[in-house]
Amino acid sequence: MNVFAKSRTKFAHSEHPGPPIRSRVTVKVAGETPMEQLAEALRLLRVFHDISQTELADRLQISKSFLSEIESGKKEPTLQLLSRYATEFEISVSSLLFFAEGVAGTASRDTGRRFAPKILKLLDWIAAAKEPSQAVERKPAKREGSTARKQRRFGG
């Protein structure tokens, strides 16, 4: 039996210099068990941060095949591994589990509507915090008094 009953495809736009690149990202609708929901949440977290399975497996100090099995729902992550995930993505384990609950839609629709904009803002804020600041600090222009302006303007 397939772990994920349905899947939807959408386009993701990656942030990089140059023309936009559209890549296909498949968003799988998780099954009914909490472990399937968690597996999908972990996969989406990795995809959101644009990290390959190989790179994340190296960071988490696990094999790529084990990571693949976790994301497909064939294996269950340990609490220690969830803690490493949370550390890697700079979120708490409880937030990770809350996200897993929300992925499957088990939270009520009203809850999702209330928290979804806040979560998206939080993810944007995290992404912006990781990018180097592009702002250049400038001093405000000095204002001359009206008398000094008139003297300069009319040569008086």
BABA-552257 format. One record per atom (N, C-alpha, C, O, CB): atom name; z, y, x. Coordinates in steps of 0.2 Angstrom, whole numbers, plus 5000, padded with zeros to 4 digits. Glycine has a CB too. Layout:
BEGIN
KOLTI    a     zz     yy     xx
KOLTI   CA      Z      Y      X
...
This chain:
BEGIN
KOLTI    a     zz     yy     xx
KOLTI    N   5000   4994   5004
KOLTI   CA   5000   5000   5000
KOLTI    C   5000   5006   5004
KOLTI    O   5004   5006   5009
KOLTI   CB   5006   5000   4995
KOLTI    N   4996   5011   5003
KOLTI   CA   4996   5017   5006
KOLTI    C   5002   5021   5005
KOLTI    O   5004   5022   5000
KOLTI   CB   4989   5021   5004
KOLTI    N   5005   5024   5011
KOLTI   CA   5011   5028   5010
KOLTI    C   5010   5034   5007
KOLTI    O   5014   5036   5003
KOLTI   CB   5014   5029   5018
KOLTI    N   5004   5037   5008
KOLTI   CA   5003   5044   5004
KOLTI    C   4998   5043   4999
KOLTI    O   4992   5041   5000
KOLTI   CB   5000   5049   5009
KOLTI    N   5000   5044   4993
KOLTI   CA   4996   5042   4987
KOLTI    C   4990   5047   4987
KOLTI    O   4984   5045   4985
KOLTI   CB   5000   5043   4981
KOLTI    N   4990   5053   4988
KOLTI   CA   4985   5058   4987
KOLTI    C   4985   5062   4994
KOLTI    O   4989   5063   4997
KOLTI   CB   4986   5063   4981
KOLTI    N   4979   5066   4995
KOLTI   CA   4979   5070   5000
KOLTI    C   4974   5076   4998
KOLTI    O   4970   5075   4994
KOLTI   CB   4976   5067   5007
KOLTI    N   4976   5082   5000
KOLTI   CA   4972   5088   4999
KOLTI    C   4970   5091   5006
KOLTI    O   4973   5090   5011
KOLTI   CB   4976   5093   4995
KOLTI    N   4964   5094   5006
KOLTI   CA   4962   5097   5012
KOLTI    C   4961   5104   5011
KOLTI    O   4959   5107   5006
KOLTI   CB   4955   5094   5014
KOLTI    N   4963   5108   5016
KOLTI   CA   4962   5115   5016
KOLTI    C   4960   5117   5023
KOLTI    O   4961   5113   5028
KOLTI   CB   4969   5119   5014
KOLTI    N   4958   5123   5024
KOLTI   CA   4956   5126   5030
KOLTI    C   4962   5130   5033
KOLTI    O   4965   5134   5030
KOLTI   CB   4950   5130   5030
KOLTI    N   4963   5129   5040
KOLTI   CA   4968   5133   5043
KOLTI    C   4964   5138   5048
KOLTI    O   4960   5136   5051
KOLTI   CB   4973   5129   5047
KOLTI    N   4967   5144   5049
KOLTI   CA   4964   5149   5053
KOLTI    C   4969   5149   5059
KOLTI    O   4974   5151   5059
KOLTI   CB   4963   5156   5050
KOLTI    N   4966   5148   5065
KOLTI   CA   4970   5148   5071
KOLTI    C   4970   5155   5074
KOLTI    O   4965   5158   5074
KOLTI   CB   4969   5143   5076
KOLTI    N   4976   5157   5077
KOLTI   CA   4976   5164   5080
KOLTI    C   4974   5164   5087
KOLTI    O   4978   5161   5091
KOLTI   CB   4983   5167   5079
KOLTI    N   4968   5167   5089
KOLTI   CA   4966   5167   5096
KOLTI    C   4961   5172   5096
KOLTI    O   4958   5175   5091
KOLTI   CB   4963   5160   5098
KOLTI    N   4960   5175   5102
KOLTI   CA   4955   5180   5103
KOLTI    C   4948   5177   5102
KOLTI    O   4947   5171   5103
KOLTI   CB   4955   5183   5111
KOLTI    N   4944   5182   5099
KOLTI   CA   4937   5180   5098
KOLTI    C   4936   5178   5091
KOLTI    O   4941   5180   5087
KOLTI   CB   4935   5174   5102
KOLTI    N   4930   5176   5089
KOLTI   CA   4929   5174   5082
KOLTI    C   4934   5169   5079
KOLTI    O   4936   5165   5083
KOLTI   CB   4922   5172   5081
KOLTI    N   4935   5169   5072
KOLTI   CA   4940   5164   5069
KOLTI    C   4937   5158   5069
KOLTI    O   4931   5157   5068
KOLTI   CB   4942   5166   5062
KOLTI    N   4941   5153   5071
KOLTI   CA   4939   5146   5071
KOLTI    C   4942   5142   5065
KOLTI    O   4948   5143   5064
KOLTI   CB   4940   5142   5077
KOLTI    N   4938   5139   5061
KOLTI   CA   4941   5136   5055
KOLTI    C   4941   5128   5057
KOLTI    O   4936   5125   5058
KOLTI   CB   4936   5137   5049
KOLTI    N   4947   5126   5056
KOLTI   CA   4948   5118   5057
KOLTI    C   4951   5115   5051
KOLTI    O   4955   5118   5047
KOLTI   CB   4953   5117   5063
KOLTI    N   4949   5109   5050
KOLTI   CA   4952   5106   5044
KOLTI    C   4959   5103   5045
KOLTI    O   4960   5100   5050
KOLTI   CB   4947   5100   5042
KOLTI    N   4963   5104   5040
KOLTI   CA   4970   5102   5041
KOLTI    C   4971   5098   5034
KOLTI    O   4970   5101   5029
KOLTI   CB   4975   5108   5042
KOLTI    N   4973   5092   5034
KOLTI   CA   4974   5088   5028
KOLTI    C   4981   5088   5027
KOLTI    O   4986   5087   5031
KOLTI   CB   4972   5081   5029
KOLTI    N   4983   5091   5021
KOLTI   CA   4990   5091   5018
KOLTI    C   4991   5085   5014
KOLTI    O   4988   5085   5009
KOLTI   CB   4991   5098   5015
KOLTI    N   4995   5080   5016
KOLTI   CA   4996   5074   5012
KOLTI    C   5002   5075   5008
KOLTI    O   5007   5078   5009
KOLTI   CB   4997   5068   5017
KOLTI    N   5001   5073   5002
KOLTI   CA   5006   5073   4997
KOLTI    C   5011   5067   4998
KOLTI    O   5008   5061   4997
KOLTI   CB   5003   5073   4989
KOLTI    N   5017   5068   5000
KOLTI   CA   5021   5063   5002
KOLTI    C   5023   5058   4996
KOLTI    O   5023   5060   4990
KOLTI   CB   5028   5066   5004
KOLTI    N   5025   5052   4997
KOLTI   CA   5027   5047   4992
KOLTI    C   5033   5049   4989
KOLTI    O   5036   5055   4990
KOLTI   CB   5027   5040   4995
KOLTI    N   5036   5044   4986
KOLTI   CA   5043   5046   4983
KOLTI    C   5049   5045   4987
KOLTI    O   5054   5047   4985
KOLTI   CB   5043   5041   4977
KOLTI    N   5049   5041   4992
KOLTI   CA   5055   5040   4996
KOLTI    C   5056   5046   5000
KOLTI    O   5052   5049   5003
KOLTI   CB   5054   5033   5000
KOLTI    N   5063   5047   5002
KOLTI   CA   5065   5052   5006
KOLTI    C   5062   5052   5013
KOLTI    O   5060   5057   5016
KOLTI   CB   5072   5053   5006
KOLTI    N   5061   5046   5016
KOLTI   CA   5058   5045   5022
KOLTI    C   5051   5047   5023
KOLTI    O   5049   5049   5028
KOLTI   CB   5059   5037   5025
KOLTI    N   5047   5045   5017
KOLTI   CA   5040   5047   5017
KOLTI    C   5040   5055   5017
KOLTI    O   5035   5058   5020
KOLTI   CB   5037   5044   5011
KOLTI    N   5044   5058   5013
KOLTI   CA   5045   5065   5013
KOLTI    C   5046   5068   5020
KOLTI    O   5043   5073   5022
KOLTI   CB   5050   5068   5008
KOLTI    N   5051   5065   5023
KOLTI   CA   5053   5068   5030
KOLTI    C   5047   5067   5035
KOLTI    O   5046   5071   5039
KOLTI   CB   5059   5064   5032
KOLTI    N   5044   5061   5034
KOLTI   CA   5038   5060   5039
KOLTI    C   5033   5065   5038
KOLTI    O   5030   5068   5043
KOLTI   CB   5035   5053   5037
KOLTI    N   5031   5067   5032
KOLTI   CA   5026   5072   5030
KOLTI    C   5029   5079   5033
KOLTI    O   5025   5083   5035
KOLTI   CB   5024   5072   5023
KOLTI    N   5035   5081   5032
KOLTI   CA   5038   5087   5034
KOLTI    C   5037   5088   5042
KOLTI    O   5036   5093   5044
KOLTI   CB   5045   5088   5032
KOLTI    N   5039   5082   5045
KOLTI   CA   5039   5082   5052
KOLTI    C   5031   5084   5055
KOLTI    O   5030   5087   5060
KOLTI   CB   5041   5076   5055
KOLTI    N   5027   5080   5051
KOLTI   CA   5020   5081   5053
KOLTI    C   5017   5088   5052
KOLTI    O   5014   5091   5056
KOLTI   CB   5015   5076   5049
KOLTI    N   5019   5091   5046
KOLTI   CA   5017   5098   5044
KOLTI    C   5020   5103   5049
KOLTI    O   5017   5108   5051
KOLTI   CB   5019   5099   5037
KOLTI    N   5026   5102   5051
KOLTI   CA   5030   5106   5056
KOLTI    C   5026   5106   5063
KOLTI    O   5025   5112   5066
KOLTI   CB   5037   5104   5057
KOLTI    N   5024   5101   5065
KOLTI   CA   5020   5100   5071
KOLTI    C   5013   5104   5070
KOLTI    O   5011   5107   5075
KOLTI   CB   5019   5093   5073
KOLTI    N   5010   5102   5065
KOLTI   CA   5003   5105   5063
KOLTI    C   5003   5113   5063
KOLTI    O   4999   5116   5065
KOLTI   CB   5000   5102   5057
KOLTI    N   5009   5115   5059
KOLTI   CA   5010   5122   5058
KOLTI    C   5010   5126   5065
KOLTI    O   5007   5131   5066
KOLTI   CB   5016   5124   5054
KOLTI    N   5014   5123   5070
KOLTI   CA   5014   5126   5077
KOLTI    C   5009   5124   5081
KOLTI    O   5009   5126   5087
KOLTI   CB   5021   5123   5080
KOLTI    N   5003   5121   5079
KOLTI   CA   4997   5119   5082
KOLTI    C   4999   5116   5089
KOLTI    O   4997   5117   5094
KOLTI   CB   4994   5126   5084
KOLTI    N   5003   5110   5088
KOLTI   CA   5005   5106   5094
KOLTI    C   5002   5099   5093
KOLTI    O   5002   5096   5087
KOLTI   CB   5013   5106   5095
KOLTI    N   4999   5096   5098
KOLTI   CA   4996   5090   5097
KOLTI    C   5002   5084   5097
KOLTI    O   5007   5086   5100
KOLTI   CB   4991   5088   5103
KOLTI    N   5000   5078   5095
KOLTI   CA   5005   5073   5095
KOLTI    C   5007   5072   5102
KOLTI    O   5013   5070   5103
KOLTI   CB   5002   5067   5092
KOLTI    N   5002   5071   5107
KOLTI   CA   5004   5070   5114
KOLTI    C   5009   5075   5117
KOLTI    O   5014   5073   5120
KOLTI   CB   4998   5070   5118
KOLTI    N   5007   5081   5115
KOLTI   CA   5012   5087   5118
KOLTI    C   5019   5086   5115
KOLTI    O   5024   5087   5119
KOLTI   CB   5009   5094   5117
KOLTI    N   5019   5085   5109
KOLTI   CA   5026   5085   5105
KOLTI    C   5030   5079   5108
KOLTI    O   5036   5079   5109
KOLTI   CB   5025   5085   5098
KOLTI    N   5026   5073   5108
KOLTI   CA   5029   5067   5111
KOLTI    C   5032   5068   5118
KOLTI    O   5038   5066   5119
KOLTI   CB   5024   5061   5111
KOLTI    N   5029   5072   5122
KOLTI   CA   5031   5073   5129
KOLTI    C   5038   5078   5128
KOLTI    O   5043   5076   5132
KOLTI   CB   5026   5077   5133
KOLTI    N   5037   5083   5124
KOLTI   CA   5043   5087   5123
KOLTI    C   5049   5084   5120
KOLTI    O   5055   5085   5122
KOLTI   CB   5041   5093   5119
KOLTI    N   5048   5079   5116
KOLTI   CA   5054   5075   5112
KOLTI    C   5056   5069   5116
KOLTI    O   5061   5066   5115
KOLTI   CB   5052   5073   5105
KOLTI    N   5052   5068   5122
KOLTI   CA   5054   5062   5126
KOLTI    C   5053   5055   5123
KOLTI    O   5057   5051   5123
KOLTI   CB   5060   5063   5129
KOLTI    N   5048   5055   5119
KOLTI   CA   5046   5048   5115
KOLTI    C   5039   5047   5116
KOLTI    O   5035   5051   5119
KOLTI   CB   5048   5049   5108
KOLTI    N   5037   5041   5115
KOLTI   CA   5029   5039   5116
KOLTI    C   5025   5042   5110
KOLTI    O   5028   5043   5105
KOLTI   CB   5028   5032   5116
KOLTI    N   5019   5043   5112
KOLTI   CA   5014   5046   5106
KOLTI    C   5014   5041   5101
KOLTI    O   5013   5043   5095
KOLTI   CB   5007   5047   5110
KOLTI    N   5014   5035   5102
KOLTI   CA   5013   5030   5097
KOLTI    C   5019   5030   5092
KOLTI    O   5018   5029   5086
KOLTI   CB   5012   5023   5100
KOLTI    N   5025   5031   5095
KOLTI   CA   5031   5031   5091
KOLTI    C   5031   5037   5086
KOLTI    O   5033   5037   5081
KOLTI   CB   5037   5031   5095
KOLTI    N   5029   5043   5089
KOLTI   CA   5028   5049   5085
KOLTI    C   5023   5048   5080
KOLTI    O   5024   5050   5074
KOLTI   CB   5026   5055   5090
KOLTI    N   5017   5045   5081
KOLTI   CA   5012   5043   5076
KOLTI    C   5015   5039   5070
KOLTI    O   5014   5040   5065
KOLTI   CB   5006   5040   5079
KOLTI    N   5019   5034   5072
KOLTI   CA   5022   5030   5067
KOLTI    C   5027   5033   5063
KOLTI    O   5028   5032   5057
KOLTI   CB   5025   5024   5071
KOLTI    N   5031   5038   5066
KOLTI   CA   5036   5042   5062
KOLTI    C   5032   5046   5057
KOLTI    O   5034   5047   5051
KOLTI   CB   5040   5046   5067
KOLTI    N   5027   5050   5060
KOLTI   CA   5023   5054   5055
KOLTI    C   5020   5051   5050
KOLTI    O   5018   5054   5044
KOLTI   CB   5018   5058   5059
KOLTI    N   5018   5044   5051
KOLTI   CA   5014   5041   5046
KOLTI    C   5019   5037   5041
KOLTI    O   5017   5034   5036
KOLTI   CB   5010   5036   5049
KOLTI    N   5026   5037   5042
KOLTI   CA   5031   5034   5038
KOLTI    C   5032   5027   5040
KOLTI    O   5036   5024   5036
KOLTI   CB   5029   5035   5031
KOLTI    N   5029   5024   5045
KOLTI   CA   5030   5017   5047
KOLTI    C   5037   5016   5050
KOLTI    O   5040   5011   5050
KOLTI   CB   5025   5015   5051
KOLTI    N   5039   5021   5054
KOLTI   CA   5046   5021   5057
KOLTI    C   5050   5027   5055
KOLTI    O   5048   5032   5053
KOLTI   CB   5045   5021   5065
KOLTI    N   5057   5026   5055
KOLTI   CA   5061   5031   5053
KOLTI    C   5064   5034   5060
KOLTI    O   5066   5031   5064
KOLTI   CB   5067   5028   5049
KOLTI    N   5065   5041   5059
KOLTI   CA   5068   5045   5065
KOLTI    C   5075   5044   5065
KOLTI    O   5078   5044   5060
KOLTI   CB   5065   5052   5065
KOLTI    N   5078   5044   5071
KOLTI   CA   5085   5044   5071
KOLTI    C   5088   5051   5071
KOLTI    O   5084   5056   5071
KOLTI   CB   5088   5041   5078
KOLTI    N   5095   5051   5069
KOLTI   CA   5098   5058   5069
KOLTI    C   5097   5062   5076
KOLTI    O   5096   5068   5076
KOLTI   CB   5105   5057   5067
KOLTI    N   5097   5058   5081
KOLTI   CA   5097   5061   5088
KOLTI    C   5090   5064   5088
KOLTI    O   5089   5070   5091
KOLTI   CB   5098   5056   5093
KOLTI    N   5084   5060   5086
KOLTI   CA   5078   5063   5087
KOLTI    C   5077   5069   5082
KOLTI    O   5073   5074   5084
KOLTI   CB   5073   5057   5085
KOLTI    N   5080   5069   5076
KOLTI   CA   5079   5075   5072
KOLTI    C   5082   5081   5075
KOLTI    O   5080   5086   5074
KOLTI   CB   5082   5073   5065
KOLTI    N   5088   5080   5078
KOLTI   CA   5091   5085   5082
KOLTI    C   5087   5088   5087
KOLTI    O   5086   5094   5088
KOLTI   CB   5098   5083   5085
KOLTI    N   5083   5084   5091
KOLTI   CA   5078   5086   5096
KOLTI    C   5072   5090   5093
KOLTI    O   5070   5095   5095
KOLTI   CB   5075   5080   5100
KOLTI    N   5070   5087   5087
KOLTI   CA   5065   5091   5083
KOLTI    C   5067   5098   5082
KOLTI    O   5064   5103   5083
KOLTI   CB   5063   5087   5076
KOLTI    N   5074   5098   5079
KOLTI   CA   5076   5105   5077
KOLTI    C   5077   5109   5083
KOLTI    O   5076   5115   5082
KOLTI   CB   5083   5104   5074
KOLTI    N   5079   5107   5088
KOLTI   CA   5080   5111   5094
KOLTI    C   5073   5113   5097
KOLTI    O   5072   5119   5099
KOLTI   CB   5083   5107   5100
KOLTI    N   5068   5109   5097
KOLTI   CA   5061   5111   5099
KOLTI    C   5058   5116   5095
KOLTI    O   5055   5121   5097
KOLTI   CB   5057   5104   5099
KOLTI    N   5059   5116   5088
KOLTI   CA   5056   5121   5084
KOLTI    C   5061   5126   5082
KOLTI    O   5059   5130   5077
KOLTI   CB   5054   5117   5077
KOLTI    N   5067   5127   5085
KOLTI   CA   5072   5132   5084
KOLTI    C   5074   5133   5077
KOLTI    O   5074   5138   5074
KOLTI   CB   5069   5138   5087
KOLTI    N   5075   5127   5073
KOLTI   CA   5078   5127   5067
KOLTI    C   5084   5122   5066
KOLTI    O   5085   5118   5071
KOLTI   CB   5072   5126   5061
KOLTI    N   5088   5123   5061
KOLTI   CA   5093   5118   5060
KOLTI    C   5091   5112   5057
KOLTI    O   5086   5112   5054
KOLTI   CB   5099   5121   5056
KOLTI    N   5095   5106   5058
KOLTI   CA   5093   5100   5055
KOLTI    C   5093   5100   5048
KOLTI    O   5089   5098   5044
KOLTI   CB   5098   5094   5058
KOLTI    N   5098   5104   5045
KOLTI   CA   5098   5105   5038
KOLTI    C   5092   5108   5035
KOLTI    O   5090   5107   5030
KOLTI   CB   5105   5109   5036
KOLTI    N   5090   5113   5039
KOLTI   CA   5083   5117   5037
KOLTI    C   5077   5112   5037
KOLTI    O   5073   5112   5032
KOLTI   CB   5082   5123   5041
KOLTI    N   5077   5108   5042
KOLTI   CA   5072   5103   5042
KOLTI    C   5072   5098   5036
KOLTI    O   5067   5096   5034
KOLTI   CB   5073   5099   5049
KOLTI    N   5078   5096   5034
KOLTI   CA   5079   5091   5029
KOLTI    C   5077   5095   5022
KOLTI    O   5074   5092   5018
KOLTI   CB   5086   5088   5028
KOLTI    N   5079   5101   5022
KOLTI   CA   5078   5105   5016
KOLTI    C   5070   5106   5015
KOLTI    O   5067   5106   5010
KOLTI   CB   5081   5112   5016
KOLTI    N   5067   5107   5021
KOLTI   CA   5059   5108   5021
KOLTI    C   5056   5101   5018
KOLTI    O   5051   5101   5015
KOLTI   CB   5057   5110   5028
KOLTI    N   5059   5096   5021
KOLTI   CA   5056   5089   5019
KOLTI    C   5057   5088   5011
KOLTI    O   5052   5085   5008
KOLTI   CB   5060   5083   5023
KOLTI    N   5062   5090   5008
KOLTI   CA   5063   5090   5001
KOLTI    C   5058   5094   4998
KOLTI    O   5055   5092   4992
KOLTI   CB   5070   5092   4999
KOLTI    N   5057   5100   5000
KOLTI   CA   5052   5105   4997
KOLTI    C   5045   5102   4998
KOLTI    O   5041   5104   4993
KOLTI   CB   5053   5111   5000
KOLTI    N   5043   5099   5003
KOLTI   CA   5036   5096   5004
KOLTI    C   5034   5092   4998
KOLTI    O   5029   5092   4996
KOLTI   CB   5036   5093   5011
KOLTI    N   5039   5088   4996
KOLTI   CA   5037   5083   4991
KOLTI    C   5038   5086   4984
KOLTI    O   5036   5082   4979
KOLTI   CB   5042   5077   4991
KOLTI    N   5040   5092   4983
KOLTI   CA   5041   5095   4977
KOLTI    C   5047   5092   4973
KOLTI    O   5047   5092   4967
KOLTI   CB   5035   5093   4973
KOLTI    N   5052   5089   4976
KOLTI   CA   5057   5086   4973
KOLTI    C   5062   5092   4970
KOLTI    O   5066   5091   4966
KOLTI   CB   5061   5081   4977
KOLTI    N   5062   5097   4974
KOLTI   CA   5066   5103   4972
KOLTI    C   5063   5106   4965
KOLTI    O   5057   5105   4964
KOLTI   CB   5066   5109   4977
KOLTI    N   5066   5109   4961
KOLTI   CA   5064   5111   4955
KOLTI    C   5059   5117   4957
KOLTI    O   5059   5120   4962
KOLTI   CB   5069   5114   4951
KOLTI    N   5054   5118   4952
KOLTI   CA   5049   5123   4953
KOLTI    C   5052   5130   4954
KOLTI    O   5049   5134   4958
KOLTI   CB   5044   5123   4947
KOLTI    N   5057   5131   4950
KOLTI   CA   5060   5138   4950
KOLTI    C   5063   5139   4957
KOLTI    O   5062   5144   4960
KOLTI   CB   5066   5139   4945
KOLTI    N   5066   5134   4960
KOLTI   CA   5069   5134   4967
KOLTI    C   5063   5136   4972
KOLTI    O   5064   5140   4976
KOLTI   CB   5073   5128   4969
KOLTI    N   5058   5132   4971
KOLTI   CA   5052   5133   4976
KOLTI    C   5049   5140   4975
KOLTI    O   5047   5143   4980
KOLTI   CB   5047   5128   4974
KOLTI    N   5049   5142   4969
KOLTI   CA   5046   5149   4968
KOLTI    C   5050   5154   4971
KOLTI    O   5048   5159   4974
KOLTI   CB   5045   5151   4961
KOLTI    N   5057   5153   4971
KOLTI   CA   5061   5158   4974
KOLTI    C   5061   5158   4982
KOLTI    O   5062   5163   4985
KOLTI   CB   5069   5157   4971
KOLTI    N   5061   5152   4984
KOLTI   CA   5062   5151   4992
KOLTI    C   5055   5151   4996
KOLTI    O   5055   5153   5002
KOLTI   CB   5066   5145   4993
KOLTI    N   5050   5149   4993
KOLTI   CA   5044   5149   4996
KOLTI    C   5042   5156   5000
KOLTI    O   5040   5155   5006
KOLTI   CB   5038   5147   4991
KOLTI    N   5042   5161   4996
KOLTI   CA   5040   5168   5000
KOLTI    C   5045   5169   5006
KOLTI    O   5043   5172   5011
KOLTI   CB   5040   5174   4995
KOLTI    N   5052   5167   5005
KOLTI   CA   5056   5169   5010
KOLTI    C   5055   5164   5016
KOLTI    O   5056   5166   5022
KOLTI   CB   5064   5167   5007
KOLTI    N   5053   5158   5015
KOLTI   CA   5052   5153   5020
KOLTI    C   5046   5155   5024
KOLTI    O   5045   5155   5030
KOLTI   CB   5051   5146   5017
KOLTI    N   5040   5157   5020
KOLTI   CA   5034   5160   5023
KOLTI    C   5036   5166   5028
KOLTI    O   5033   5167   5033
KOLTI   CB   5029   5161   5018
KOLTI    N   5040   5171   5025
KOLTI   CA   5042   5177   5029
KOLTI    C   5045   5174   5035
KOLTI    O   5044   5177   5041
KOLTI   CB   5046   5181   5025
KOLTI    N   5050   5170   5035
KOLTI   CA   5054   5167   5040
KOLTI    C   5049   5164   5046
KOLTI    O   5050   5165   5052
KOLTI   CB   5059   5162   5038
KOLTI    N   5044   5160   5043
KOLTI   CA   5040   5157   5048
KOLTI    C   5035   5162   5051
KOLTI    O   5034   5161   5057
KOLTI   CB   5035   5152   5044
KOLTI    N   5033   5167   5048
KOLTI   CA   5029   5173   5051
KOLTI    C   5033   5176   5056
KOLTI    O   5031   5178   5061
KOLTI   CB   5027   5178   5046
KOLTI    N   5040   5177   5054
KOLTI   CA   5044   5181   5059
KOLTI    C   5045   5177   5065
KOLTI    O   5045   5180   5071
KOLTI   CB   5051   5182   5056
KOLTI    N   5046   5170   5065
KOLTI   CA   5047   5166   5070
KOLTI    C   5041   5166   5075
KOLTI    O   5041   5167   5081
KOLTI   CB   5049   5159   5068
KOLTI    N   5035   5166   5072
KOLTI   CA   5029   5166   5075
KOLTI    C   5028   5173   5079
KOLTI    O   5025   5173   5085
KOLTI   CB   5023   5165   5071
KOLTI    N   5029   5178   5076
KOLTI   CA   5029   5185   5079
KOLTI    C   5034   5185   5084
KOLTI    O   5032   5189   5089
KOLTI   CB   5030   5190   5073
KOLTI    N   5040   5183   5084
KOLTI   CA   5045   5183   5089
KOLTI    C   5043   5179   5095
KOLTI    O   5044   5181   5101
KOLTI   CB   5051   5180   5087
KOLTI    N   5038   5174   5095
KOLTI   CA   5036   5170   5100
KOLTI    C   5030   5174   5104
KOLTI    O   5029   5172   5110
KOLTI   CB   5034   5163   5098
KOLTI    N   5027   5178   5101
KOLTI   CA   5021   5182   5104
KOLTI    C   5024   5188   5108
KOLTI    O   5029   5191   5106
KOLTI   CB   5016   5184   5098
KOLTI    N   5021   5190   5113
KOLTI   CA   5023   5196   5117
KOLTI    C   5021   5202   5113
KOLTI    O   5016   5202   5109
KOLTI   CB   5020   5196   5124
KOLTI    N   5026   5207   5113
KOLTI   CA   5025   5213   5110
KOLTI    C   5019   5217   5112
KOLTI    O   5018   5218   5118
KOLTI   CB   5031   5217   5110
KOLTI    N   5015   5219   5107
KOLTI   CA   5009   5223   5109
KOLTI    C   5010   5230   5108
KOLTI    O   5006   5234   5110
KOLTI   CB   5003   5221   5104
KOLTI    N   5016   5232   5105
KOLTI   CA   5017   5239   5104
KOLTI    C   5019   5242   5111
KOLTI    O   5022   5240   5115
KOLTI   CB   5023   5240   5100
KOLTI    N   5016   5249   5112
KOLTI   CA   5017   5253   5117
KOLTI    C   5022   5258   5115
KOLTI    O   5021   5262   5111
KOLTI   CB   5011   5256   5120
KOLTI    N   5027   5259   5119
KOLTI   CA   5032   5264   5117
KOLTI    C   5030   5271   5120
KOLTI    O   5028   5271   5126
KOLTI   CB   5039   5262   5121
KOLTI    N   5030   5275   5115
KOLTI   CA   5027   5282   5117
KOLTI    C   5033   5287   5115
KOLTI    O   5036   5286   5110
KOLTI   CB   5021   5284   5114
KOLTI    N   5033   5293   5119
KOLTI   CA   5037   5298   5118
KOLTI    C   5034   5303   5113
KOLTI    O   5028   5304   5113
KOLTI   CB   5040   5302   5124
KOLTI    N   5038   5305   5108
KOLTI   CA   5035   5310   5103
KOLTI    C   5033   5316   5107
KOLTI    O   5036   5318   5112
KOLTI   CB   5040   5312   5098
KOLTI    N   5027   5319   5104
KOLTI   CA   5025   5325   5107
KOLTI    C   5030   5331   5106
KOLTI    O   5033   5331   5101
KOLTI   CB   5018   5327   5104
KOLTI    N   5030   5335   5111
KOLTI   CA   5035   5341   5111
KOLTI    C   5032   5346   5106
KOLTI    O   5026   5348   5107
KOLTI   CB   5036   5344   5118
KOLTI    N   5036   5349   5102
KOLTI   CA   5033   5355   5098
KOLTI    C   5035   5361   5101
KOLTI    O   5041   5362   5103
KOLTI   CB   5037   5354   5091
KOLTI    N   5030   5365   5101
KOLTI   CA   5031   5372   5104
KOLTI    C   5034   5377   5098
KOLTI    O   5032   5375   5092
KOLTI   CB   5025   5375   5107
KOLTI    N   5037   5382   5099
KOLTI   CA   5040   5386   5094
KOLTI    C   5033   5391   5092
KOLTI    O   5029   5391   5096
KOLTI   CB   5045   5391   5097
KOLTI    N   5034   5394   5086
KOLTI   CA   5028   5397   5084
KOLTI    C   5027   5403   5088
KOLTI    O   5021   5405   5089
KOLTI   CB   5030   5400   5077
KOLTI    N   5031   5406   5091
KOLTI   CA   5030   5412   5096
KOLTI    C   5026   5410   5102
KOLTI    O   5021   5413   5104
KOLTI   CB   5037   5415   5098
KOLTI    N   5028   5404   5105
KOLTI   CA   5025   5402   5111
KOLTI    C   5017   5400   5109
KOLTI    O   5013   5401   5113
KOLTI   CB   5028   5396   5114
KOLTI    N   5016   5397   5103
KOLTI   CA   5009   5395   5101
KOLTI    C   5005   5401   5100
KOLTI    O   4999   5402   5102
KOLTI   CB   5010   5391   5094
KOLTI    N   5008   5407   5097
KOLTI   CA   5004   5413   5096
KOLTI    C   5002   5416   5103
KOLTI    O   4997   5419   5103
KOLTI   CB   5008   5418   5092
KOLTI    N   5007   5416   5107
KOLTI   CA   5006   5419   5114
KOLTI    C   5000   5415   5118
KOLTI    O   4996   5418   5121
KOLTI   CB   5012   5419   5118
KOLTI    N   5000   5409   5117
KOLTI   CA   4995   5405   5121
KOLTI    C   4989   5405   5117
KOLTI    O   4984   5406   5121
KOLTI   CB   4998   5397   5121
KOLTI    N   4989   5406   5111
KOLTI   CA   4983   5406   5107
KOLTI    C   4979   5413   5107
KOLTI    O   4973   5413   5108
KOLTI   CB   4984   5405   5100
KOLTI    N   4983   5418   5107
KOLTI   CA   4980   5425   5107
KOLTI    C   4981   5428   5114
KOLTI    O   4979   5434   5114
KOLTI   CB   4983   5429   5102
KOLTI    N   4984   5425   5119
KOLTI   CA   4984   5428   5125
KOLTI    C   4989   5434   5126
KOLTI    O   4988   5438   5129
KOLTI   CB   4978   5430   5128
KOLTI    N   4994   5433   5122
KOLTI   CA   4999   5439   5122
KOLTI    C   5005   5438   5125
KOLTI    O   5009   5443   5125
KOLTI   CB   5000   5441   5115
